[in-house]
Amino acid sequence: MVQSNEDLKASKSPEEQLNQQRPDKDGFVDKAWSFFSSMKLGLFLLLIIAVASIAGTIIPQNGSPQEYGSLYSLYSTLGLVDMYHSWWFQTLLFLLAMNLFICSVNRASSLWRLFSNPRIKAANGEISRMAHSFQTEKAISEESLVQQVEDVFREKGYRVFTERESGKTYLYAEKGRFGIWGSLISHIGLLVILVGAVIGIYAGQEGQMPAEVHSTFHIRDVQGLGKVDEDFDVRVDDFKTVYRPDGSIQAWISRLTILDKGQELLTKDIEVNHPLEIRGFKIYQAFYGANIPTKVTSKEIPQGYDFTINEGDFIPVPGTNLGVLAYKYVPDFDPQYGLQSKSDQPNNPRMVYVLYRGKEQIGVGAAELGKTEMLAGGEGQITFQRYAPYTGLTIRRDPGVAIVWLGCVVLLIGLGLSFYMPHKRMWATVEGNKEKSLLYFGGFAQKNKIAFEQDFIQLKDKL
Amino acid sequence: MTDMVAQENLLFYITFAAYGLATFLYIGFLVIRNQFLARVGYYIIVIGVLANTAALALRAMVAGYVPLTNGYEFLLAFSWGIASVYLFAEKKYQIPVAGAFVVPTAWLILAYVAVLMDPASRAARPLMPALQSNWLTYHVITAMFSYGAFAFSFGVGIMYLWKKSAESREKQRGVVAFLPSSEKLDEIGYRLIAIGFPLLTLCIITGAIWAEYAWGRYWSWDPKETWSLITWLIYAAYLHARFTYGWKGNRAAWMAVIGFLAVLFTFFGVNYFLSGLHSYAK
């Protein structure tokens, strides 16, 4: 996929004749090559990827089978449940990458010729068929007219080449020749981004870790991370939620210390938008909660069960039809304040719970942490042992990210050259003697024709 | 504080009125072809942009952050982008008649805010942790300018389609005859896309960098991300078709129109029909 392979087109306008063409070939490899380098394929892929992406935004992605109802089996066969990672979508992206790559290779040599060895001579006939051209006769010598044309070009910042041949002077002037590389560079940038993305898919790792405050975990014990070569521990020194005066949340902050075999390496406060980086891993503040180790017993089952629950969980009491909803933790409980905590300090930590018999609500209470609470006159007992807040960390390693950013920089440089540095070219011939000379003068720009026209008119006025 | 909120509200309505009046003047200019109307329209937009800027500045003072985070703030910035790019492009390309096709978009966006957004959803809200990032600011500023450029190319695309259909039927009387030649419109439409496209790319990249800091993923195929990519693909196709197949004229104009519809859907459609990470923007 190449932005402007105007230089390869088969049409016969003078613009094209000034550029080189690639000879046609017939072999299978050449056919495959020309198929992959065709702009038709590139355009087709761009549009088909756009249309498929629309489908992916309409059909919910990565939902549970229930969400799709009867369509689930159809969707999952067609890869629509996780469309962006389905084999056919990835194939489309791969084909686009191939197209980008082959087009870039194809273009490089002709761009190099255009850049390093521009064609200096253009016949009068060619010049007069260019997008802009004019001719004029001046009552000055050929030499001084050539000099005048050169000066006018240079004044406008053009680079001028002059060649004299068989009684005629040929001039070529160009500006913004680095712009030629814009489209190639931007396509290379896109390829680099795709390479980075693929590396991320195959070598990237992501895990989630709910880590209690004051606890330490080893990097290899993080759920979902897979195989880890690094060897360090993470200690959670603190976790807090910072509120604004109006009660809204300003930040969640975890203070983490990284330890290598017991040796403290660094301590950092992380929050959303400010992850910690250590040996290729990034640790993000992602979620939070609290673990509540809980014991439930009843007359029938006196040995009871131990759970670790969270706020909002419902715990059935074994051997009875009772159930307890652990409604809300209140660090400084005071009956006058109800569910509101009197202060942030755990002066009177209680778990406010709702007791159910079957589906019927039969009571509410505020259980003191660590003390056994009688339920329904001793039919059951529950103990909320302690309230252990944890910080939810996402831990990622993606060796492709740096490559993606590199690709982005290359892409932006390419687009900048391509769109803000248009390549403008002009040709002229001067023919004459000591008294009078004839000037043919013409040129064109592939991009930004308006600016070119302004340049051209200004030059013309000076000649 | 309440004083500032009231002033900000007043500035919003001044901006709204200015873009409305300018729309009216430019359409008047198109119909009766009196240069004076376009002149006045231009200065009314200047006033509108000043009021728009002041409204955004006041919002920044009220909220205490760069005011580009919720739907109201973004729409205010969107209309700012359209009007500012308009002021620049009208002068640069000497095409005052474009006002009748571009300024209404800025006005309609504010009309949407005035009619459909209740005061609660317009109010400054405390910034949730994920939105506290400088990258968000760069992200929205680049969006503002690129969308402004695309809005202009959309207006010019409409002009082109109208002009062209009249040219082909050789019926060029009245208003249509007054429009610039179709070649000129085609080239101007392209220029605006050529300005907007690198900015859209930058917008997507800054968004990706922000997402990497906030969520650890530079790309997660969330509907808004995907729609910005769809928009990007449409404009990329436009540019490629133009340079290789010489797709100009009608097909190019249609793509410019479709491209801007995709821009609008990225904002409105995704917020109201689809859900995802960007749901805070509602």
Interface residues (C-beta under 8 A of the other chain):
Chain A: M1 V2 Q3 S4 N5 E6 K9 M39 G42 L43 L46 L47 I49 A50 S53 I54 G56 T57 I58 Q61 Y84 A197 E206 R244 D246 S248 I249 Q250 A251 W252 E271 V272 N273 H274 P275 K282 Y284 Q285 A286 T394 R396 V401 V404 W405 C408 L411 L412 L415 G416 S418 F419 Y420 Q446 K447 N448 K449 I450
Chain B: Y93 R125 P126 M128 P129 A130 Q132 S133 E187 I188 R191 A194 I195 F197 P198 T201 L202 I205 A208 I209 W210 E212 Y213 A214 W215 G216 R217 Y218 W219 W221 P223 T226 W227 L229 I230 L233 I234 A236 A237 L239 H240 A241 F243 T244 Y245 V270 L274
